[in-house]
Amino acid sequence: MISYNFFLAKKFIGNKKEDKFLWFISFFTVVGISIGVITLLLVIGVMNGFSNDLKRKIIGASPIITIEGRPYIYNYEEVINKVRNIKEIKGISPYIMSQVIYKSNRYIIGGILKGIDIKREVEVTNIKNFIKKGSIEEIEDGIILGKELANELGVDINDYIFIIAGLVPQQRIFKVVGIVEYGVYSFDVSMGFISLGNLMEIFGMKGVHGIGIKIDDIYKSPQISKKIKSLLNENYNVSTWIEKNKILFSAIALEKKAMAIILSLIIIVASFNILSTLMISVYRKVKEIGILKAIGLTSKEIKKIFLYQGIYIGIKGLLWGMSIGFILAYFLKKYNFINIPEFVYDISKLPIEISFFDTVWIFLLVICVSCIASIYPAERASKLNPAEAIRNE
């Protein structure tokens, strides 16, 4: 039964030779759905790409879990020994972070200075992978600057800068031994790195501000942080990358949902074209419907023909939209020909990642909307009286 119903559904759409008008409006209905699918696919893909790219860079630049003192951790080696036996932990590194003033021969800029134990730090963050100039191993003899910070200061490898820090300001000179670029503007324009020992000497400190921890599954960080809290007392604050960036990623998620809802309206509007196309098809095929009923087709079978017709138009638009959308996404991802202001978005190229889940829900949305838009015309067609239909023709 499905085969001949579907065959008749395709015939009723019309073609260029037999019914140009019906073919024309059917064609533009397919085009409307395709444009809606392409737009929805690309915009959601860009939102995913932006979120995931930012997530990768932030996680690469910062520890996944952080133990912070109130305000210092003096017995940090003891704390490290307490938590290192948790099997999910892959790396632990103490650090000091402080606001400082960077001073070159031409410019003075405020920023953040981070003291790191380089042997431990490379097990926690991806700083080694983000070094663009110089060497991470030379950090004991100098300072590594974020790319944008170095540009603002007007310095490069082997130049010297002054660091002004401390409650009682102290000025120290450091040689620039490396340039790091995370790709996150807020990091690259403010961060500098020196060895933990050198920074402790500057401040005269015996303790650290925090301890960074790395685990393999970043989404298990809340559970692991609870395990760490159970081993430590209340003098320490344990937080995860999710908590530290909650506002940012919540805003991105909300924006993605809002864009999805708004752009879904394009497909819903296109569904009205399906409804109008089927209504025109019903009134232009009155004679054919009458003949089909006269030879024995039931109202239910007539209804199926027009339901299949609406679904066929929807699927056709969906497949064209998906095909063109994936091709455009491929070229956008491969060639990165759309540049965006890095200081605004923290990335310089338009990222795009289309997930399987998003593809499925767009597919289901189009199918559901096509079905709903087809119900009324199908009902109208099924209620036509065969004798009246043929007589009127």
N, C-alpha and C positions, 0 to 999 in steps of 0.2 A: 504493500500500500504506500509505503514511504517513497518508493522510487518514482511512481507515476505522479504522485502529489508534488514531488520536488521538480519533476520535469515540467509539469504545468505551471508551477510557480515561476520557473525561469522563463517560460514562454510568455507569461503575462507581464513580465517586466518590459517586454518590447525590444525591438532592435531598430537600427538605422533605416532599414529598408521598409519594414512593415508599419512601424508606429514611431516616427521620429520624435514626436512630442513626449511620449511616455518614456522612450529611451533617454531623452535629454534630461528630464527631471530625475530619473533614476541615477543617471551618471553623476549629476551634481549632488545628489544625496550621498552617493559613495564618496565623492570628493570632500564633502563637508565632514563626514565621519573620519576620513583619513587625516584631514588637517587637525581635527581634535585629538586624534590618537598620537600623531607626530608631536604636537605641542605638549601634550601631557607627558609623553615618554621622555622627551628631551629635558623639559623643565624638572621633572622628578629626578632624572638622571644627573642633572647638574647639581641639584640639592644634595643628592646622595654623595656625589663626587666631592663637593665642597666639604661636607661634614666628615667624610672618611679621610680625606686628605689632611684636613686640619687635625683630626683625631690622631692620625699616624705621626704627624709632626710634633704635636704636643706630647704624646707618649714617648717619642724618640728623644725629646729635649728634657723631659722631667721624669722622675721616678714614678712607678705605678702606685706604690704605697709609700707614705712618708711618716716617719716617727719624729715628732718635733718636741723640743724641750719647752719648759715654761720658766724662764726663757731659754735656758741652756741645758745640754746633756753633758755633764762632766764625766760620768762613768760610761762613756759611749761604747768602749770596747766590751764592757760587761753586758750592756744591752744587746750588742751585736751577737755575743756568744749565747745569750738567752733565746734569741729568735731564729738563729741560723739553722736550728734543727728541724724547723717546720719544712717538710719535704717539698712543698710547692715553691719555696723561695730559691731563686737561681742566682741572685746577686745582692750584696749589701754594701753600701758605701756612705760614710759620714761626710757631712759638708757644712760649710759656713756660708751664709748669704748676708750681705750688708749693702746698704745704700752708700754710694761713694760719689765723688766728683772726679771725672776724667778730664785731664788737662793736657792738651798738646801745645805746640808752639803757637798755634793760631786760634784754637777754640777751647771752650770749657763746657762740658756737658755732664748733667747728672745721669746716673745709671745704677746698675746692680753689679756687684762683684761677688763671684762665687768661688770659694776655696774648695778644691776637690783633691781627694786621694786618687791619682790617675789610674793606678793599678786596679783599684776597686770600682772606680767610676765607669770604666769601659764595660763592666759587667752589669751595670744598672741602666745607663743611658746609651744612646747611639752617638755620642759626641765624636768618637773617632771617625765615624762614617760621614760626618758633616764638615770635617776639616777641608777647606778649599785651598788654603795656602799654608806653608810651614809644616810643622810636625808637632803632634800631641806630646811626644816624648820630651820635647824641650821646655815643657811648662815649668819645670823646676828652675829654669834660668830666665823666665820672663812671664809674659801675659798673652793670653789668647783673647782676641776681641771678636764680637759679632760683626758680620760684614757691614751692615748699615751703620753701626757705631764707628767702625774704622773709617768709613766714608765721611761721616759727620765730623770726625776729628781731623780728617785729612792726613791719615797715616797709613803706612803699609808695613810689610815684613821688614824687620831690622831697624825700624824707627823707634824712638823712645817717647814714652808718655809719663805723666805724673798721676799718681793716685792720691787723692786727699780724702782721709777717712778718720773715723773715731770721734768720741764725744769731745775730746781735746784734739782738734784737727792735727793730723800728722800727714806729711807729704813724703811719698816714696816714688822713686823713679823705676820704671820697668821697661825692658826691651820687648817689643812686639814680636813674638815668635810664631804666631799662628793666626789665621782668620777662619772663623767658623760661620757656616750659613745653614740655619735650620729650615729656612723658607717660611718662617712665621715672623712677620715684620716686628711685632712687639718684643720678641726674643732678640732678634738680630740687631735691633737698634738700641738695646739697653744692656746686654749681657757681656761681661768680661770674666775670664777664668784664670786663676792662678793656683799654685799648689796649696794644699791645705796647711802645710807647715809654714809657708811664707805668710799666709794670711793670719794664722794664729800668732805669729811673731809680731805682725803689725799691730794687732789688737791687744797683744799680751794675754791671750785667752788660753785657758786650760781645758775648755770644753767646746762642743760644736752646737750649732743651731738645730741640726736635724740629721736623720739617717734615712737614706733612700733605699728602697727595696724593689727588686724586679721579680715578677712571676711570669710564667708562660701564657696563661689564660687571663687576659686583662679583665674579663667580665666576672672572674671569680674573686676580684680584689675585695669586695665587701665581706665575703666569708673569711678570707685570709686575714683581713684587718681585725676581725672579731677574735680570731685565734691569737693574734699578736697582743691585743688588748688584755686578753685573759692571762697572758704571761707577764704583763707589766703593771705597775701601779698607776694611780691617777695623776701622777706628776708628768705624764707624757700624753701628748695629743696624737692619735693615729688617724690619718686621713688617706683617702684614695684619690686617684686621678678623676674619678667620676664626681666626687664631692667638690674638688677644687675647680672643676670646669662645668659644674651643674648648670649655672645660669646660661653660659654660652651654648651648650648643646641642647638645653631645653628650648632656648630661643630658636635655634636652627630647626629642631623637631616641630615646633609650633608653626614656623614659617612654611615648612614642607607640607604640613597638613592643610594649612590655609590655601597654599598654592594648588594643592591637589583638588580641594573642594571647588575653588574658583574655576580651574581649568576643566574640571569635570562638567561644568555648565556648558562648555562648548559642545561636548558629546550629547548632552541632554537636548540642547537647542537643535543639533543635527538630527536627533530622533524625531523632532516635529516634522522634519522633511520626510522621514520614513512614513509617518502617519499620513501626511498630505499626499505623498506618492501613491500609497496603497489606496487611499480614498479615490483618487483619480483613476487608478487602475480598476477599482471595483465598478465605477460608473461607466468606464470605457469598455469594460468586458461584461456588461450586463447580459448581452446575448449569449456569450460563451458560457456564463454561469447558468443561465436558463437551460441551455442544451445539456450541460453536464448533469443538472438535476433531473432533466427529463429522461436521460438514459440510465438513471439509477443512483447517482452519487448522493450521499446523504449530506445534511447540513454540516455534520461534524467533519466530513471529508473536504467540503468546500472551505470550511474554516481553516483546516490544516494547510490548504494551498496558499492562503494569504498569510498565515503565520510563517510558513516556510519562505514565502517571498520576502517578508520583512527581515527575517533572520538572515536570509541569503544576502540581502543588501548590506545589512550590518556587518556580517562576516567578511564580505568583499572589501568594505571600507576599512575594517579592522586589519585585514591581511596586508592591504596596500599601505596603510599607515604604519604598521609594525615594520614592514620591509624597508620603507623609506626612512623611518625613524632610526632603525638599527644601522643603516648605511651612513646616515648623517652623524650618528653618535660615534661610529668607527672613525670617520675622518676627523671629527672634532678631537677625539682622544689621541689619534696617531699624530696629527700635524700641529695641534695646539695653535691654530692661526688666530684665535681670539685672545687678545691681551687685555688684562684688567689691572687697575691701579693696585699695586701690591700693598701700599701703605694703608689702604682702606680694607681690603679683603684678606690680607696676610698671605695671599698666593698671587702669582703673576700670570698664570694661564688658567683658562676655564676648564675645570675638571669635570668629567662625566663618568658615572658608573650606574649602569642599569641592572638592578637586581632581579632575580627570578620572581621574587614575591611581588614586586611592582608590576612586572609583565603579566603575571597571573591575574592580579586584581583589575588591571586595565582591560584585559581580555574578558573577564567576567562582567565588568561594568558595561561594556559595549553589548555583550550578548543579552544581559538583563534589560537594558534600555531598549534594544531592538525588539525584544519579545513584548515588552509593555506597550511600545508604540504600535505594534501590529495587532493588538487584541481588539480594539474598537473596529477598525476596518474589516477584520476577519469576521467579527460578529455581524456587521452590516451585510457582508456578502452572504453569510450562511442563512440570513433571514429573508433573502429575496425569493419571491414566489416564481417558480419556473414559467408558468403560463403567462403571468403578467410581464415577466422579463422579456419573453419571446414576442409577445403581442406589442409591447412598447417599441421593440426594435423594428 
